[in-house]
Amino acid sequence: MGHVAVTGRVKNPGLVAVPPTLDLKVSEAILKAGGLSTSAKDRAVLVTRRRPDGSIERKTVDLRAILSEGDLASDLTLQNGDVIYVPESLF
């Protein structure tokens, strides 16, 4: 079993376990971290992944589109070691 890190504007930042037999999506990992804080910028969640060659891959996820509009195709499947960062909304 692996872990992903959920950081930034979530209620309980930290490690979230990736179940060995199930896929873990970005929205599920954020919910397991207590959900978004009131100051979260839900349209610009950043997922960072280290590729096998050592390079870094970054993707931006629009969590509002996933949860409010049902855009499930945008809900990335996480891998062991991924880092999710929820930025702060400035307004």
C-alpha positions in Angstrom: 0.0 0.0 0.0 1.3 3.5 -0.9 0.5 7.0 0.1 -0.2 10.4 -1.4 0.4 13.7 0.4 -2.4 16.2 0.6 -1.2 19.7 1.4 -2.4 23.3 1.3 -5.9 24.4 2.1 -7.5 21.2 3.3 -8.8 20.6 6.9 -6.4 17.8 7.8 -3.2 18.0 5.6 -1.0 14.9 5.6 -0.6 11.4 4.1 -3.6 9.5 2.7 -3.3 5.8 2.0 -3.7 4.5 -1.5 -5.7 1.2 -1.2 -3.8 -1.7 -3.0 -6.8 -3.0 -4.8 -8.7 0.3 -5.6 -8.0 3.4 -7.5 -7.8 6.6 -5.5 -9.0 9.8 -7.2 -8.0 13.4 -6.4 -11.5 14.2 -5.1 -11.4 11.1 -2.8 -8.0 12.0 -1.4 -9.1 15.5 -0.6 -12.2 14.2 1.2 -10.1 11.8 3.2 -8.0 14.8 4.2 -11.1 16.4 5.8 -12.3 18.3 2.7 -11.4 21.8 1.6 -11.0 24.7 4.0 -13.1 27.8 3.4 -10.1 29.6 1.8 -9.4 26.9 -0.8 -9.0 27.7 -4.5 -10.9 24.6 -5.8 -10.5 25.4 -9.5 -6.6 25.1 -9.4 -5.7 22.0 -7.4 -2.1 21.0 -8.4 -1.1 17.3 -8.6 2.7 16.7 -8.8 4.1 13.3 -9.8 7.7 12.1 -10.2 8.1 10.0 -13.3 10.3 6.9 -13.5 13.0 8.9 -15.4 13.1 11.4 -12.5 11.3 14.2 -14.3 8.4 16.0 -12.6 4.9 16.0 -14.1 2.4 18.6 -12.9 -1.3 18.7 -13.6 -4.0 21.2 -12.6 -7.3 19.8 -11.6 -10.6 21.8 -11.4 -12.2 20.2 -8.4 -15.3 22.4 -8.7 -16.0 21.0 -12.1 -15.6 17.5 -10.8 -17.8 17.9 -7.7 -20.4 20.4 -8.9 -20.6 19.8 -12.6 -19.9 16.0 -12.7 -16.8 16.2 -14.8 -15.5 12.8 -13.6 -13.1 12.4 -16.5 -11.0 15.2 -14.9 -10.7 13.4 -11.6 -7.2 12.0 -11.9 -6.3 8.5 -10.6 -3.4 9.0 -8.1 -0.3 6.9 -7.8 1.9 6.2 -4.8 4.0 9.3 -4.0 1.8 11.9 -5.7 1.5 15.2 -4.0 -1.8 17.2 -4.1 -1.6 20.9 -3.3 -4.7 23.0 -2.8 -3.8 26.7 -3.1 -5.4 29.5 -1.2 -8.0 31.7 -2.9 -7.1 35.3 -2.6 -10.7 36.5 -2.9 
